[in-house]
Amino acid sequence: MIHDSAIVSPSAQIGKNVKIGPYSIIGDNVVIGDDVEIMSHVCIDGITTIGTGTKIFPFASLGHPPQDLKYRGEKASLQIGCYNTIREYVTMHIGTQGGSMKTVVGDHNLFMVGVHIAHDCVVGNHIVMGNNATLAGHVTIEDNVIIGGLAAIHQFVRVGKNAVIGGMSGVERDVIPFGAVKGERAHLYDINLIGLKRANIERQEIVALQKAYEMLFSEEAPISDNIKQVEQKLSQWTCVKYLLEFMHQDSKRSFCLPKSK
């Protein structure tokens, strides 16, 4: 099921029921899982693994060297999970010695036209990235995140699970789990109520998250003091506990805050 015009290295590992379309190029160290469909004019190189059932549309470029000026040819990798949809002109780069030496993409994600995932990113599962959304190097995106079109995520930023980022937002700081941010320099404006309901989070958990949000970003005290208050009063709730754990983790970025904070 490989088109005659495709160029596939003899050393590449190709799974069962794989389709490779016209003029696509598959490099020496590429591993392609079962039931993957690669359409025309796709270029996959480097130490790249693509999981079962992934579908890759024309002109995607996967596994090439990063746009990091410190990159010196180290044998880093790109690991793409299963059942992803990778649309036209998507680019995903390998890792670097300055990071984890690998870029990792999870399962069941949708990457729309022109998405860019830079070196050393870690992208979770069930994520949607809109057209031309961009992740700079070393970004971490947890599960069930939606990133609007033309949004840009700064280096080393973390985005917590079930967060939503509005289109054309510039995100320079960490986004809390279940948070909703937007703006030219993104600010936090609410919790992601729609996403929580879609995820079938229980109503009591959502109410607790709303209360935690109000307490955390109260103007009455610094956030560090507000975190302690939330820990004392609401940490029995699973979602709130996860939110607090995220906020306690080491990070090179501060948090996206409401505009008035």
RODO-2510 file (C-alpha; in nm, 4 decimals, decimal comma):
residues 261
     n   res          X          Y          Z
     1     m     0,0000     0,0000     0,0000
     2     i     0,2983     0,2259    -0,0698
     3     h     0,2649     0,4475    -0,3773
     4     d     0,5285     0,3950    -0,6451
     5     s     0,6452     0,7559    -0,6197
     6     a     0,6991     0,7442    -0,2412
     7     i     1,0570     0,7143    -0,1138
     8     v     1,0770     0,4806     0,1846
     9     s     1,4120     0,3887     0,3388
    10     p     1,4779     0,0126     0,3457
    11     s     1,5726     0,0463     0,7128
    12     a     1,2474     0,2152     0,8156
    13     q     1,0108    -0,0072     1,0142
    14     i     0,6635    -0,0150     0,8624
    15     g     0,3712    -0,1816     1,0409
    16     k     0,0731    -0,3675     0,9021
    17     n    -0,1928    -0,2054     0,6814
    18     v     0,0062     0,1165     0,6435
    19     k    -0,0768     0,3482     0,3542
    20     i     0,1898     0,5842     0,2184
    21     g     0,0768     0,8255    -0,0501
    22     p     0,2461     0,9793    -0,3545
    23     y     0,5757     1,1640    -0,3133
    24     s     0,5996     1,1063     0,0606
    25     i     0,9467     1,0465     0,2078
    26     i     1,0210     0,8188     0,5036
    27     g     1,3708     0,8295     0,6572
    28     d     1,6069     0,5619     0,7863
    29     n     1,5160     0,5649     1,1557
    30     v     1,1399     0,6041     1,1299
    31     v     0,9086     0,3497     1,2949
    32     i     0,5474     0,3503     1,1759
    33     g     0,2837     0,1525     1,3646
    34     d    -0,0052    -0,0481     1,2254
    35     d    -0,2950     0,1109     1,0365
    36     v    -0,1213     0,4462     0,9902
    37     e    -0,2262     0,6491     0,6861
    38     i     0,0270     0,8897     0,5378
    39     m    -0,1093     1,0958     0,2533
    40     s     0,0858     1,2616    -0,0291
    41     h     0,3890     1,4886     0,0120
    42     v     0,4547     1,4047     0,3776
    43     c     0,8162     1,4061     0,4988
    44     i     0,9106     1,2044     0,8093
    45     d     1,2735     1,1810     0,9203
    46     g     1,4935     1,1498     1,2273
    47     i     1,4429     0,9034     1,5112
    48     t     1,0670     0,9227     1,4860
    49     t     0,7998     0,6814     1,6053
    50     i     0,4354     0,7085     1,4954
    51     g     0,1713     0,5096     1,6807
    52     t    -0,1136     0,2920     1,5564
    53     g    -0,4012     0,4451     1,3637
    54     t    -0,2523     0,7910     1,3173
    55     k    -0,3555     0,9838     1,0057
    56     i    -0,1155     1,2340     0,8498
    57     f    -0,2280     1,4815     0,5854
    58     p    -0,0267     1,6340     0,2960
    59     f     0,2814     1,8488     0,3535
    60     a     0,3257     1,7594     0,7200
    61     s     0,6923     1,7609     0,8293
    62     l     0,7813     1,5392     1,1242
    63     g     1,1059     1,4517     1,3016
    64     h     1,3408     1,7068     1,1503
    65     p     1,6042     1,9065     1,3453
    66     p     1,4699     2,1807     1,5735
    67     q     1,4929     2,5531     1,5133
    68     d     1,7107     2,5844     1,8229
    69     l     2,0423     2,7544     1,7467
    70     k     2,2058     2,5461     2,0217
    71     y     2,1257     2,2195     1,8437
    72     r     2,4420     2,0366     1,7382
    73     g     2,3109     1,7268     1,5669
    74     e     2,2486     1,5176     1,8788
    75     k     2,0515     1,1965     1,8182
    76     a     1,7278     1,3099     1,9773
    77     s     1,3834     1,1745     1,8958
    78     l     1,0179     1,2472     1,8256
    79     q     0,7602     1,0091     1,9737
    80     i     0,4028     1,0357     1,8434
    81     g     0,1323     0,8212     2,0010
    82     c    -0,1734     0,6481     1,8610
    83     y    -0,4842     0,7655     1,6771
    84     n    -0,3691     1,1208     1,6194
    85     t    -0,4919     1,3366     1,3328
    86     i    -0,2105     1,5506     1,1926
    87     r    -0,3412     1,7931     0,9334
    88     e    -0,1718     1,9793     0,6485
    89     y     0,1565     2,1662     0,7084
    90     v     0,1951     2,0528     1,0698
    91     t     0,5560     2,0528     1,1932
    92     m     0,6903     1,8558     1,4905
    93     h     1,0601     1,8601     1,5767
    94     i     1,2911     1,6269     1,7683
    95     g     1,4299     1,7083     2,1137
    96     t     1,7640     1,8567     2,2135
    97     q     2,0460     1,7967     2,4581
    98     g     1,9321     2,1077     2,6438
    99     g     1,5999     1,9375     2,7132
   100     s     1,4917     1,5771     2,7510
   101     m     1,6354     1,4660     2,4133
   102     k     1,2836     1,3862     2,2994
   103     t     0,9608     1,5498     2,1948
   104     v     0,6602     1,3465     2,3064
   105     v     0,3044     1,3565     2,1711
   106     g     0,0294     1,1434     2,3250
   107     d    -0,2829     0,9781     2,1846
   108     h    -0,6137     1,0845     2,0276
   109     n    -0,5082     1,4409     1,9481
   110     l    -0,6171     1,6714     1,6667
   111     f    -0,3539     1,9045     1,5248
   112     m    -0,5167     2,1355     1,2713
   113     v    -0,3527     2,3020     0,9708
   114     g    -0,0156     2,4648     1,0356
   115     v     0,0309     2,3616     1,3990
   116     h     0,3916     2,3729     1,5207
   117     i     0,5300     2,1644     1,8082
   118     a     0,8891     2,2577     1,8879
   119     h     1,1723     2,0625     2,0491
   120     d     1,1372     1,8958     2,3889
   121     c     0,7639     1,9558     2,4202
   122     v     0,5444     1,7078     2,6059
   123     v     0,1892     1,6972     2,4696
   124     g    -0,0720     1,4811     2,6403
   125     n    -0,3894     1,3085     2,5205
   126     h    -0,7210     1,4270     2,3760
   127     i    -0,5838     1,7696     2,2874
   128     v    -0,7125     1,9987     2,0125
   129     m    -0,4807     2,2605     1,8642
   130     g    -0,6445     2,5025     1,6229
   131     n    -0,5014     2,6267     1,2942
   132     n    -0,1496     2,7714     1,3215
   133     a    -0,1295     2,7323     1,6990
   134     t     0,2343     2,7139     1,8107
   135     l     0,4255     2,5579     2,0981
   136     a     0,7756     2,6905     2,1618
   137     g     1,0433     2,4630     2,3069
   138     h     1,0032     2,2768     2,6380
   139     v     0,6284     2,3380     2,6671
   140     t     0,4124     2,0893     2,8589
   141     i     0,0455     2,0455     2,7664
   142     e    -0,1572     1,8165     2,9920
   143     d    -0,4611     1,6126     2,8832
   144     n    -0,7892     1,7461     2,7420
   145     v    -0,6607     2,0940     2,6585
   146     i    -0,8038     2,3069     2,3769
   147     i    -0,5760     2,5676     2,2162
   148     g    -0,7396     2,8146     1,9798
   149     g    -0,6104     2,9073     1,6363
   150     l    -0,3035     3,1323     1,6110
   151     a    -0,2313     3,1018     1,9829
   152     a     0,1381     3,0984     2,0760
   153     i     0,2751     2,9299     2,3894
   154     h     0,6071     3,0595     2,5255
   155     q     0,9062     2,8386     2,6113
   156     f     0,8814     2,6331     2,9337
   157     v     0,5146     2,7167     2,9902
   158     r     0,2930     2,4477     3,1466
   159     v    -0,0752     2,4192     3,0595
   160     g    -0,2797     2,2167     3,3073
   161     k    -0,5372     1,9565     3,2128
   162     n    -0,8829     2,0591     3,0905
   163     a    -0,7676     2,4163     3,0292
   164     v    -0,8777     2,6227     2,7298
   165     i    -0,6739     2,8915     2,5524
   166     g    -0,8510     3,1442     2,3336
   167     g    -0,7483     3,2045     1,9746
   168     m    -0,4681     3,4546     1,9007
   169     s    -0,3525     3,4485     2,2633
   170     g     0,0107     3,4939     2,3587
   171     v     0,0669     3,2700     2,6613
   172     e     0,3808     3,3666     2,8556
   173     r     0,2886     3,2089     3,1911
   174     d     0,1599     2,8775     3,3236
   175     v    -0,2107     2,8087     3,2825
   176     i    -0,3737     2,6391     3,5803
   177     p    -0,5671     2,3135     3,5314
   178     f    -0,9308     2,3787     3,4404
   179     g    -0,8414     2,7425     3,3651
   180     a    -0,9618     2,9581     3,0757
   181     v    -0,7265     3,2227     2,9360
   182     k    -0,7358     3,4677     2,6487
   183     g    -0,5822     3,7920     2,5271
   184     e    -0,2856     3,9327     2,3384
   185     r    -0,0869     3,8699     2,6572
   186     a    -0,3051     3,5963     2,7940
   187     h    -0,4858     3,6508     3,1226
   188     l    -0,6982     3,4136     3,3271
   189     y    -1,0670     3,4983     3,3169
   190     d    -1,2548     3,1955     3,4526
   191     i    -1,2516     2,8226     3,4974
   192     n    -1,3361     2,6136     3,1917
   193     l    -1,6986     2,5379     3,2819
   194     i    -1,7932     2,4015     2,9412
   195     g    -1,4917     2,1712     2,9344
   196     l    -1,5649     2,0467     3,2849
   197     k    -1,9234     1,9618     3,1945
   198     r    -1,8117     1,7863     2,8760
   199     a    -1,5676     1,5833     3,0843
   200     n    -1,8578     1,4733     3,3075
   201     i    -1,7024     1,6249     3,6186
   202     e    -1,9540     1,6059     3,9017
   203     r    -2,1403     1,9232     3,9896
   204     q    -2,0023     1,9295     4,3442
   205     e    -1,6466     1,9217     4,2069
   206     i    -1,7245     2,2091     3,9711
   207     v    -1,8716     2,4147     4,2560
   208     a    -1,5598     2,3461     4,4643
   209     l    -1,3367     2,4533     4,1739
   210     q    -1,5330     2,7755     4,1316
   211     k    -1,4884     2,8506     4,4999
   212     a    -1,1183     2,7679     4,4817
   213     y    -1,0792     2,9993     4,1823
   214     e    -1,2460     3,2845     4,3710
   215     m    -1,0271     3,2286     4,6761
   216     l    -0,7005     3,1863     4,4864
   217     f    -0,7313     3,5060     4,2928
   218     s    -0,8866     3,7231     4,5578
   219     e    -0,7412     4,0722     4,5784
   220     e    -0,7327     4,0557     4,9570
   221     a    -0,4063     3,8625     4,9931
   222     p    -0,1048     3,7360     4,7933
   223     i    -0,1616     3,4150     4,5975
   224     s     0,0749     3,2230     4,8276
   225     d    -0,1526     3,3044     5,1229
   226     n    -0,4637     3,2233     4,9193
   227     i    -0,3219     2,8819     4,8274
   228     k    -0,2896     2,7993     5,1965
   229     q    -0,6516     2,8987     5,2539
   230     v    -0,7693     2,6744     4,9692
   231     e    -0,5613     2,3864     5,1075
   232     q    -0,7269     2,4236     5,4450
   233     k    -1,0838     2,4488     5,3176
   234     l    -1,1162     2,2655     4,9835
   235     s    -0,8332     2,0168     4,9358
   236     q    -1,0667     1,7209     4,9970
   237     w    -1,2041     1,7698     4,6440
   238     t    -1,0151     1,5717     4,3788
   239     c    -1,0033     1,8486     4,1165
   240     v    -0,8996     2,1127     4,3691
   241     k    -0,6274     1,8846     4,5040
   242     y    -0,4924     1,8379     4,1511
   243     l    -0,5013     2,2141     4,0949
   244     l    -0,3027     2,2733     4,4126
   245     e    -0,0467     2,0061     4,3220
   246     f     0,0056     2,1752     3,9850
   247     m     0,0575     2,5129     4,1527
   248     h     0,3176     2,3663     4,3910
   249     q     0,5293     2,2102     4,1159
   250     d     0,8569     2,3725     4,0165
   251     s     0,8283     2,5941     3,7105
   252     k     1,0279     2,8541     3,5236
   253     r     0,7110     3,0597     3,4756
   254     s     0,4657     3,2336     3,7030
   255     f     0,0893     3,1870     3,6569
   256     c    -0,1514     3,3555     3,4197
   257     l    -0,3582     3,5809     3,6453
   258     p    -0,6849     3,7680     3,6082
   259     k    -0,6348     4,1159     3,4619
   260     s    -0,7031     4,2935     3,7860
   261     k    -0,4610     4,0813     3,9914
***
